[in-house]
Amino acid sequence: MKKLYLCIAVALVGATAAKAPDRGLRFDSPGVLDLAAHTLDVKLDGALEMKPLAANEAARIAAAPKLTDEAQAILSLSDDVYGCATPSPACSAAGDKKRLAESNGRAKREGNTLHVGPAVFVDWKQAETKSADGDGEKHWYLGTLRGNGYDRVEVEFEHDSPGTFLINPANGKVAFVHNGSDVVALSPDGKFLLTYDQSNSPLALRIAALDANGPALAVSCAGDANDETHVEFKGWRDASHVELAVVSHGVKSRLAKANAVQFAVSEGRWTLAAADVEALRAMHFVCKQQR
């Protein structure tokens, strides 16, 4: 089951898996909002202001290293959370058991089913046949996420990099991110999460709010992308600024040109500043937010 995009789902857990009840809550359960899909069920109608970025800020961002370290560019995976120096089912099971015990009953296992509040996750395995490959999913409870208290459940896909469910303990809403291969970066205070697919086009970049009412889509950006253009994550500068560079190679030159980009939020409103605004517009880069 190759999933070619990152997704983040926002749904009430009561709507879980009508399509496949024996597999529990999944990224494609009814009501899921897929942040990396070509089209989204949740529509944002407020245009994000795009303005020039100060020259000194643009130079600083362009010169900053691309972040690939897991602590800054993706959510930590279960082996890191559990302290498994050598990945093994035994180490993962022990780490899962410890985190479940620390949840004070909020998360528990019953056979192949993991309950986290009202959310129900089912481990399953489908045997290989003459006409189809085998498939399966395994879930691990990782405790709570820093800054926002959301519960984390990692799903281990048989044929893909892991994903992460983020569960709001207060209202039962769930977010899913395709972790391990995409950029999935939390703000320092845990209130926002930036995510985008590094490998597939068209470019789809989203920022989600992970507050008491969320998870919810805050910003959605889309634009052209090809083999000559890619996005480099430069990090969250602080809790309200996140920085990237759109790097492209000119048709007549092999020299890469980095267009520094900075998203900023103040009192719930987002803005976007770029070193070369016209270059972003030329690649049809457009961002929207809720009014």
MIMI-741101 format. One record per residue (C-alpha): x, y, z. Coordinates in steps of 0.05 Angstrom, whole numbers, padded with zeros to 5 digits, always signed. Example, Ala and Ser with C-alpha at 12.3 -4.5 7.8 and 13.67 -1.06 7.14 Angstrom:
2
+00246-00090+00156 +00273-00021+00143 
***
This chain:
291
+00000+00000+00000 +00044+00056-00025 +00019+00123-00001 +00047+00177-00047 +00028+00235-00004 +00029+00260+00066 -00038+00268+00100 -00064+00296+00163 -00134+00276+00183 -00184+00316+00223 -00244+00275+00243 -00286+00257+00302 -00267+00188+00325 -00339+00167+00326 -00336+00166+00250 -00282+00112+00248 -00273+00063+00193 -00343+00051+00167 -00308+00029+00104 -00267-00025+00139 -00291-00034+00211 -00243-00092+00224 -00184-00046+00213 -00202+00009+00263 -00184+00082+00253 -00141+00093+00191 -00115+00150+00150 -00170+00139+00099 -00227+00133+00148 -00290+00173+00130 -00284+00246+00148 -00208+00247+00142 -00177+00311+00117 -00116+00294+00074 -00068+00353+00075 -00026+00326+00018 -00083+00309-00028 -00091+00347-00093 -00158+00371-00068 -00181+00382+00004 -00248+00372+00036 -00236+00432+00082 -00234+00496+00041 -00194+00557+00063 -00221+00622+00034 -00173+00675+00059 -00114+00693+00014 -00048+00693+00051 -00013+00760+00045 +00053+00754+00007 +00105+00808+00017 +00179+00820+00004 +00228+00792+00055 +00281+00838+00083 +00348+00828+00048 +00386+00810+00111 +00333+00759+00131 +00332+00729+00062 +00408+00721+00063 +00407+00689+00132 +00353+00638+00111 +00386+00622+00045 +00452+00609+00080 +00422+00566+00135 +00432+00490+00128 +00375+00446+00104 +00349+00408+00164 +00346+00333+00157 +00357+00314+00230 +00297+00276+00256 +00292+00319+00318 +00279+00380+00275 +00251+00357+00208 +00205+00299+00228 +00171+00273+00290 +00214+00222+00327 +00199+00151+00307 +00181+00095+00357 +00252+00066+00360 +00278+00134+00383 +00220+00146+00431 +00229+00076+00462 +00305+00080+00462 +00314+00020+00417 +00387+00023+00395 +00374-00039+00353 +00303-00042+00325 +00266-00104+00348 +00194-00125+00362 +00214-00141+00434 +00242-00072+00447 +00182-00039+00414 +00133-00081+00455 +00170-00063+00520 +00169+00011+00503 +00096+00008+00484 +00079-00027+00550 +00116+00026+00590 +00081+00084+00555 +00013+00051+00564 +00026+00043+00638 +00044+00117+00642 -00022+00137+00610 -00062+00123+00674 -00112+00082+00636 -00125+00132+00580 -00092+00083+00531 -00097+00008+00535 -00091-00055+00493 -00141-00111+00484 -00112-00165+00440 -00097-00135+00372 -00135-00071+00389 -00106-00007+00417 -00153+00042+00451 -00131+00114+00461 -00190+00152+00491 -00246+00140+00441 -00199+00124+00384 -00193+00050+00365 -00133+00024+00326 -00130-00048+00301 -00067-00087+00284 -00079-00131+00223 -00042-00173+00173 -00064-00198+00106 -00029-00259+00078 +00001-00258+00008 -00038-00292-00046 -00024-00312-00118 -00055-00248-00143 -00036-00198-00088 +00021-00181-00041 +00011-00187+00033 -00005-00125+00074 -00013-00103+00146 -00009-00050+00199 +00019-00049+00270 +00007+00006+00320 +00051+00032+00377 +00030+00080+00432 +00083+00134+00441 +00054+00175+00498 +00038+00249+00493 +00067+00302+00448 +00106+00360+00479 +00072+00427+00485 +00001+00406+00468 -00013+00341+00505 -00038+00305+00443 -00031+00229+00447 +00013+00197+00394 +00003+00130+00359 +00052+00107+00306 +00027+00061+00252 +00077+00015+00219 +00056+00000+00148 +00077-00065+00114 +00099-00029+00050 +00111+00043+00069 +00146+00089+00118 +00111+00099+00184 +00054+00147+00199 +00032+00181+00263 -00037+00194+00292 -00043+00255+00337 -00104+00251+00383 -00133+00310+00419 -00149+00282+00489 -00203+00335+00501 -00248+00329+00440 -00228+00264+00406 -00206+00296+00341 -00150+00259+00306 -00094+00281+00259 -00052+00235+00216 +00015+00251+00186 +00057+00209+00139 +00120+00210+00181 +00189+00184+00167 +00195+00207+00095 +00161+00275+00094 +00178+00338+00131 +00134+00339+00194 +00160+00394+00239 +00129+00418+00304 +00135+00490+00327 +00176+00498+00392 +00112+00506+00433 +00077+00448+00399 +00019+00491+00376 +00032+00486+00301 +00058+00432+00254 +00086+00445+00185 +00086+00388+00135 +00100+00375+00062 +00120+00318+00017 +00193+00323-00003 +00189+00276-00063 +00124+00283-00101 +00092+00338-00140 +00054+00383-00144 +00080+00419-00084 +00031+00417-00026 +00052+00451+00039 +00007+00456+00100 +00008+00484+00170 -00039+00454+00221 -00060+00482+00288 -00052+00433+00346 -00088+00473+00399 -00144+00456+00448 -00196+00459+00392 -00154+00425+00338 -00124+00393+00301 -00146+00440+00245 -00119+00464+00179 -00089+00534+00187 -00051+00546+00122 -00053+00509+00056 -00003+00525+00000 +00003+00494-00069 +00049+00507-00128 +00085+00478-00187 +00142+00430-00173 +00188+00390-00219 +00257+00360-00222 +00287+00429-00225 +00252+00456-00164 +00248+00432-00092 +00235+00459-00022 +00286+00458+00034 +00263+00462+00106 +00306+00511+00147 +00269+00504+00213 +00223+00540+00261 +00260+00604+00282 +00213+00610+00341 +00141+00592+00359 +00112+00641+00307 +00162+00638+00249 +00180+00580+00204 +00230+00585+00147 +00243+00549+00081 +00278+00559+00015 +00249+00544-00053 +00309+00522-00093 +00308+00521-00169 +00358+00512-00226 +00352+00558-00285 +00342+00530-00355 +00407+00562-00379 +00447+00552-00316 +00465+00495-00269 +00472+00544-00211 +00418+00535-00159 +00379+00596-00137 +00349+00595-00067 +00287+00636-00055 +00282+00647+00020 +00212+00642+00049 +00186+00658+00118 +00116+00643+00146 +00095+00684+00207 +00034+00682+00252 +00007+00737+00298 -00059+00734+00335 -00081+00676+00291 -00066+00710+00225 -00011+00684+00179 +00032+00722+00129 +00084+00699+00079 +00148+00737+00061 +00195+00717+00005 +00261+00742-00023 +00231+00739-00093 +00156+00745-00091 +00149+00746-00166 +00188+00680-00172 +00137+00647-00126 +00080+00675-00166 +00113+00650-00230 +00110+00579-00202 +00037+00590-00185 +00052+00587-00110 -00012+00606-00074 -00029+00601+00000 -00095+00607+00036 -00119+00610+00108 -00185+00614+00145 -00215+00684+00147 
***
